[in-house]
Amino acid sequence: MTMLDKRRLRCFSAVGLALGTALMTSSLASTTAWADGACKPHTIDLGEGKSMMGGCGPLHIALLMAATNNTHLQSAIKGAKEAAAKIGATLDVFDPNWSASVQYNQAQNVISSGKYNAIVGEMNDGNQACKILTETAREKGVLVAVANEPICDRAAEEGEKLWAPGTLNFVGGSQGRGPFRDWIMDIAKNNPGPQKVAVVTGPDLNANTINTDLALKDVKAKYPDFDVVAVVRTDYTVVQGNSKTLPLFQAHPDLTILISNYSDMTRGAVQAAKQAGALGNGKLKIYDSGGNIWAFQAVKAGQIEYTRTLLPYTEMYESVIQLGDAWVGKPVPRTTPLEVHEITKDTIDKFQPQY
């Protein structure tokens, strides 16, 4: 990792959850090269002998989002749009509404249209999207950055293995197997003895769902008393967080822990726990991953034990910035990990939510 990479990562953590001014200043200066005539055609290394030519005209970016129906995704879109504006790129957002097949068709259309020379991909099915993003896009001169959801069966990997050769980079990792494993291990460690646990996740095929399932296997192997009695799939919304957990509380009145890997679902689950009379009974503890505005307030109110931060704005902002850097011949890291912070009543004043 270069010194520039290290400065970027320090910047992410030094200001908590706000995107640092230093990051924007250092990155943006390098991406205006096409405007001042300094850019020359050059080869962009995509790993394993794969490469493509970088250009000197503005980038036209297709942002392939997993969906657009929650505040996390909307914060990510805002980050991408603001970065695109800073580097003089155009950016169009594509919304498949959580459908892997619709998103795959969108990727095909983007690549074949000839309108775009770059993609930022947050893919619902990273395995299905592997060939089209690592091979087809490159063959058509479309540079690909991957964010949040690794592709090519790399969802459970860690470090540089999250990056798929044939693409430029991977930005994310706060929702990888390692961070989820460490998070749930910490919950189990801090709650010794027999526990009845329910877990709420997103859709099947989603990398965050895969990594949560793998983390649960790791935790159960080490803490056999950590009894996971139910795992619920949702579309990440408050509505399904409520409707799919209310039956859990009714069927398992002895539930002691509920873990949710996204704050909107947690919000719905808190509502359901109130409806079922489970919240405030002294037995149930709720743990959240997401760290949105509501989650910060819920920590203050004592509705959840703590929340774990995600950085959707930073994730997409940096993905676009790195596309711009590579396009004008600047080196970029293969992977850019984002730090995770636990927000408790003791630490809440040190950070700000990004969504």
N, C-alpha and C positions, 0 to 999 in steps of 0.2 A: 504494500500500500504506500502510495506517495505521500509526501508531506502535505500536498493539497488535499488529498483524501482525508488525512488525519485532521486537518483544520476544519474540514466540512463536518466531520462527525463530532468534533468537540463543540462546534457551533450548535449542532442539533441539541446537545444536552445542556450546554451552558445557559441557554435561555429557557430551559424547561421545555414547554411545548410550542413556543412561538418560533416562527422561522426567523433565523438570525439575519440582521442587516449585512453582516460581513459575508455570509454565504452568498447573498444575492449580488453584492457588489463584485466579489471576486469572480463569480461565475458569469455574470452578465457582460463584464468587460471583454471576455474572450469570445462571446457569441455575436458580437457586432462586426466581426472581421469582414463579412461579405459586404457590409455597408461602406467600409472605407477602402475597399479594393485590395485588402491584404490577403484574401483567400486565393488559394490555387487548388485545382483538382488534386485529390490525394486518395490513397488507399486507407480504408478503415478496417482494421483487424477485428475479425469476429471469432477468432479462435479455431484451433485444429485445422489450420491452413485455409480457413474460409475468410473471405473478405469481400468488400464492395467499394465502389468509388464514392467519395464524398464530393458534394457539389459546392458551388459558390452562390447559388440563388437561395432565396428564402425557403425554409422548411414548410411543407404543407402536411400537417400532422392529423392522422385519424386517431381519436381517443376511443378505444374499444373498452367501454366500461362493463362491469358485470351486470349493472343495473343503475338506476338513478333515483330510486324511490326512498332513500333515507338520508339523514343529515351527514353521515359519514361519507357517502358517495358524493353528495353535493359539495362537501368541503374539498374532496379530492378533485372534482371538476373545477372548482374555483382555483385551486392551486395550479392545475394544468393550464387554465386559460390565462392566468396572470403571468406565468412563466413564458407562455407563448407570446404574449403581448410584449414582454420585456426583450425577447430576442428577435422580434419582428417576424414571427411565424404565424401562419394561420392554423386554426385547430377546429375540427368538427367532432362532435360527440355522438357516439353510436350507443343506443340503449337496447339491449336484447331482453330486458326484464327477466333476468336470471335464467334464460333459456340458452343452453350450450349450443343447440343446433342453430338457433337464430343467430347467435353470435358468430358461429363458424361461417354461416352464409354472409354475414356482414363483412367478415375478414376477407372472404373470397371477392366480394364486390369491391372492397376498398383497393385490394391489390390489382385487380384486373381493370379498374376504372382509368388508371393513369393520372388520376387527380392528386395522388398523395405520394410523397417520397419518404414518409416516416409514419410509424405506428407506435403508440403507447398501448400495450395490451394488459388488461386485467381480466384474465380468462376464466370463465366458469368451469371449463373442462380443459385443464392444461395438457392432458395427454392427447386429446382430440386435436388440439391446436398446434401440436408440436411441429409437424412437418410443414404446415402452411406458414408458420412464423419463422422457422429456422432455415427453410429451404426455398419455398415458393417466393416469399417476400424478397429474400436476398437476390434471387434470380431476376426479379422484376425491378431491382434497384430501390427497394423500400427498406429503410433502416428501422429495426425493431428494438424498442426498449420494453422490458417486462417489469411490471410493478405488482406488489402485494401477493399475487398468486403465481407461484413458479409453474413452469411448463415442462413437458417432456419427462413426466414421472419423477420430478425432483421436489415435490411438495414436502417430503419428509426429510430432505437433505439439510445440511447446515453449512454455513460459510460460503466459500466460492462455488461449492457444488450446487447452490441454488440457481446459478447462472447456466443457461443452456447455450452451448456453442452454436454459432449461426445467428445469434442475437447479439446486440451490443452489450447489454448489461441486465442486472436485476437490482431493483431498489425495493427494500422491505425487510422481511425477516422477523418483525416483531410478533408475527402470528405463525411462526414456524414451529416445528416439532420441539426444538430445544426450549424456546421461551414458554410454550404451553406446558411442556413437561415440568419445567422449573416452577411455574406458577401453581399447577395443581399439586405437585409434590409439597410445596410450601403450605398449601391448605391442609393437606393430609397430616403433615408434620405438626402443625399448630392445633390440630384437633385429634389428639390420640384417643385410642379406644374405639369401640364399635360405633360406626356412623352409618346412617342411611342417607344416600346421596342421589340426587337427580341432576342431570346435566342437560342444558339446552344449547343447541348448536344451529348452524345454518343448513343449507341444502346438501344433499349427497353430491359427491364429486368435487365440491368446493374444497380448496386446499386447507382452509381453516378447520373445516369439519374433519377432514382426514387427519390432520395433526392433533386435533382434540381427542379423537378416538385412539390414536396411537399413544398419546400422553396418558390417557386413562389406563391403558394396558400396562404401561410402565409403572404407574402409581399403584395399581392393584397388586402387581407382583411384589412390590416392596412393602405395601401396607394392606395386608389381607383383610383387616377390619374395616377398611374403607369400602363399604358395600354399595356399589352403584346399582340402584334398583330400577332406574329408568334413564333412557337417553332419548330426547325429543328433538326432531328435526323441524325447522321453521323456515320462513322466507326472510328472516331477520327483522320482521316488523313488530311493533308494539302489539298489534291486534293478535297475531299468532303467538307472541310471547305470553299473552293473557289466555287465549282460548285453549292453548295446548298444555298449559301448566295448571290451570284450575282443576282438571280431572286428576292430576298428579297429587295435588294437596288433599283432595278428597279421598283418593285411593290409598294414600300413604300418610296418615295423620302423624306417624312417628318420624317423618322426614326431618333430618337434622341439618342438612346442607343442600343448598341449591347453587349450582355453578352455571353461569351463562357467559358465553364467549362473545357477546355483543350487547351493548348497552340498551338498545331499543327493545330487544327481547327481555332484558332484565327489568326494564320499566313495566312491561306487560306482566311479568311474573310477580313483581311487587304488588301490582293491583290485584292479581289473582290470590296472592297470599293473604291480602287484607280481606278479600271476599270470603275466603275459606277459614278465616280466623287463625291463620298460622303465623301471621306477622305480629311480632311483639309478645309471643307466648313464652319467650325465654328458651325455646328449643331450636328454632330455625335460624340458621345463618345463611346469608346470601352473598355470594362473591361474583364480581363483575369484571369482564374484560371489555374495554372500550373507552372509558374515560371521557364521555361527552359531557355537555353542560348539565344535563339531568343527573348523571352519575355523580358529579361533584356535589350537587345539591343533596343527593340521596345519602352520600357519606356524611355530610354535615347534619342531616336529619336523623342519622342512625338507622336508616332503612336497609342499608347494605354495609357489610363489614369494611370493604374497601373496593376501589376500582383500579384497573390497570390500563395505562394510557396507550392509545393508538395515535398515529400521526398521519392521517389521510392527506392533509394539505401538503405537508412536507414531502410525502411519498411521491405524489404526482408532480409537484413543483420541481423536485430534483430530477425526476425522470425526463422531463422536458428540457431542463437546463443541460443535462448530460447529452441528450440528442444534439442540442445546439453546439456544445463543445466538440463532439466528435465530428459534426458536419463541417467544422472549420479547421479540423486537424489537431485538436487538443486531445490528450489522453484522458480517458475516464476509467474509473475502477470497474472491475467485473461485477462486484457486488457492493452495495451500499447499505449496511445494516442500520436500523434506526433503534435508538434506545427506548426501553420500556421503564416506566416509573410506577410504583404503587402509590396510590393516592389514599392516604388515611387522614383522620382528623389532625394528626400531627404534621403532615406534609402538605396539606391541601393549599395552604397559602403560598407555597413556593412555585406553583405551576398554574398554567391556564389551559383549558380544553381547546382543541382545534375545531370542534364542531358541536 
